[in-house]
């Protein structure tokens, strides 16, 4: 499989507009409060009947300090005791959800996100993992994909050893940028020594995969300064990179109002940075997975993409398309059967529901046949940069050219622009179209017209 990319400035300018990141289809904007606990229970029953492995996501919302760019659901506090009642409720939720799922189903994927999961101390993390192990069938052979997001400022050698002891084997380190001026502008002061000490400790302790998170488009960034950050990280050769485009939406995310908009790099500089990122990482031997992600050729993500087995869920790209995803904690989103489910977003409503012995679900959506069809199309495109009409026709008993006649007209325009090749067999996304894969997927999104203004820009 050709996993190369081509930077075409003219195409990027013409196609630069807002759109979803497609960690799900339909997107989370379609979740509604008409879907609640009763509907979730119905889908769990169907899921148990179908069987198969599980994926578990735990949201740990606490952070010691606020990063001004952050768009995550978090609670900023230096009072570590605030995590105590939350952990109590989280353990109770694990018990309740564990009672609903078939205990023989193995957990092939587990992820702790946030916030800052390592805001918890070791005893708290151990309690959380022990509760999970009691109520779900966690693997004991280290063969699962058990990952955690860490802030190197909240982590040291001992923490990494403890995380490995708990069963984690994949780790993602938040960094964003090493430039001192940029760090000050976004209130995230983090040294190279802290960051690389954690990366090296993860390797020493036997973590199978290391990921570094970076963000381009932050205040005071330049192509030169970000290239310097990238060069320093490349010297340590992490297995994966997640390099996100900063989306400045202060009307939605209050902490972003503390960023001086005059310091944000103009679009032309952001494009220069993006082009530099693609060049440096591909020259260093990484392949473009898609949607801001790069990986070494022998990484499981890159292998899964070449083998046609890559998937995308609420945590990003995944090698576990066969897993139903269960969310725990405030704001977490799951996918069980043909439904997406989200927990309440704030601490008090979460605590109230758990104390009443109720699940924390407050909204969701059940996919209809058209949703499932379009999800399959978008998943193939965003994961594999290709689409076989015959595969979709067999799975959904449709004639692709008839069902998607208007969409094919849009694809023909994109073909003329050099984003893709289109014939009677299907679609192949070309190197110039891979950075614009969101645009190609948007062609098949029936909900997009009335929602487009609520998404970040594609580049």
Buried (B, 14 or more C-beta within 10 A) or exposed (E): EEBEBEBBEEBBEEBBEBBBBBBBBBBBBBBEEEBBBEBBEBBBEEBBEEEEBBBBBBBBBBBBBBBBBBBBBBBBBEEEEBBEEBBBBBBBBBEBBBEBBBEEBBBBBBBBBBBBBBBBEBEBBBBBBEBBBEBBBBBEEEEBBBBBBBBBBBBBBEBBBBBBEBBBBBBBBBBBBBBEEBBEBBBBEBEBEBBBBBBBBBBEBEBBBBBBBBBBBBBBBBBEBBBEBBEBBBEBEBBBBBBBBBBBEEEEBEBBEEBEEEBBBEBEBBBBBBBBBBEBBBEBEBBBBBBBBBBBEEBBBBBBBBEEBBBBBBBBBBBBEEBBBBBBBBBBBBBBBBBBBBBBBEBEBBBEBBEEEEBBBBBBBBBEEEBEBBBBBBBBBBBBBBBBBEBBBEEBEBEBEEBBEEBBEBBEEBBEBBBBBBEEEBBBBBBBBBBBBBBBBBBBBEBBEEBBEEBBBBB
